[in-house]
Amino acid sequence: MRVSWGTRMHELLKPESDGELITLMFPIDDRDGGPPYKVSVADYEEVLHPWGFKATSIIDNELAVGHRKGCEKLGRWKRCL
């Protein structure tokens, strides 16, 4: 379903727009099974790069709480046309 998600993100941003895509990446860890199923920055890049999205910033989510602390990243993506 990740490829379908990447396609949908492309469709939601207007063509020729300078809009940004903001992602909350969770869970970034070594868990087995799910849901939620583990993801990585590379997983996001794999589905967003074909649509021209490049990361402008990927940082740890300092506002994460509880069991999510250390398992979330915030990503900012810009489509390079």
N, C-alpha and C positions, 0 to 999 in steps of 0.2 A: 504494500500500500504506500510505501514511501515514495516511489516514483510518481504515483498518482497525486500525492500531496505536493511534490515539487512542481508538477504540471499545473496544479490548481493555483499555487502561489504566483506562478507566471501569469496565469489568466486574470487574477485579481488586480494586479498592478496595470494601470493604463499603459498602452503602448506609447513609446517615446516619452514616458514620464520620468521624473527624477525622484520618484518615490522610493522609500526604503522598506525593507522587510525586517521586522524585529522578531527574533525567535527566542523562546525559553526552552533550552535543551535540557531534558530530564528523562530518565536518569543517566548521568554520565558516571558509570561505575562498572564493576565487574560481576554484576549479578547474573544468575542463570534463570531462565524462565521469565515469566511475566503473566499478565500485564502488571505494571508497565514494563515494556521490553527495553533493555539497555540501548543507548545510542552513543554515537561519538561525533565529534566535529567532522570527521571524514565521511560519516554517513550523510550528514547535511550537505557537505560539499559535493558528494556523488550525485545527489538529485537536484541541486541548485545550479551547479556549474554549467550543465548543458543548456540552461536557459539564460546564461549570461550573468548570473549572480556571483558576485565576489564579496567575501567578508571584508568589512571595513573595521570591525571590532569584534572580538570574542573575549569575554571576561568572565570570571567567576561571579556568580550572583551572590553578592555580599548580604542581601536581604533574605536569603533562604533561611528557613527555620526548621527546627526539629531534625527528623531523619533526612530531610532534603538538603541540609547544610553540607556543602562540599560535593554535592551531586548535581548541581545545576550550573549552567552557563547561559549568559545572555549574548546573543549574536545580532549584529547589525549587518545587513547585506544590501548591496547596491547593485542594480542591474547595469552592466556595462554594455551600451548599445553600439 
